[in-house]
């Protein structure tokens, strides 16, 4: 790994200070997604537009402009995140049968659990692990909590090609999950759990 744990968290400190108060807007976007999922009466365009915006912020803001300072591979990650952002933004047009369905079932419960984990449990776990703002991965502007949140939301997606939307988030769950051990980010174990749960949902639909 071309950087140390100290360099990794110092980078987050610089990043969070540079983009403030974008963190508040990102969290508000997450709340809006949750509201639309449960009370949006099937409207999918705004949900996917907001998810796409979060992925674009991560791709450009975090990976391309900041993470690349300590890891040259970050430019490749930026492309990956921007591809996902474009796919999410275009999904309602690309996949005409795409819907978001919330029910009183296990799948919805698991999806909501991942969403709550990303927005609430993830930062609390980080705090208990000794991480203090601004040297923290924040929801919506840092990749790992954003990916967990996205995988939760996409569990509610139905359609013949809906699985394509989860491909990049699942790939990042594999890449980012290593931070749980290698970089002392225990809350990123949530990525591994999200990956397993998302794969189980896809296999069940197959």
Secondary structure, 3 states (H helix, E strand, C coil): CCCCHHHHHHHHHHHHHHHCCHHHHHHHHHHHHHHHHHHCCCCCHHHHHHHHHHHHHHHHHHHHCCHHHCCCCHHHHHHHHHHHHHHHHHHHHHCCCCEECCCCCHHHHHHHHHHHHHHHHHHHHHHHCCCCCCCCCCCCCCHHHHHHHHHHHHCCEECCCHHHHHHHHHHHHHHHCCHHHHCCCHHHHHHHHHHHHHHHHHHHHC
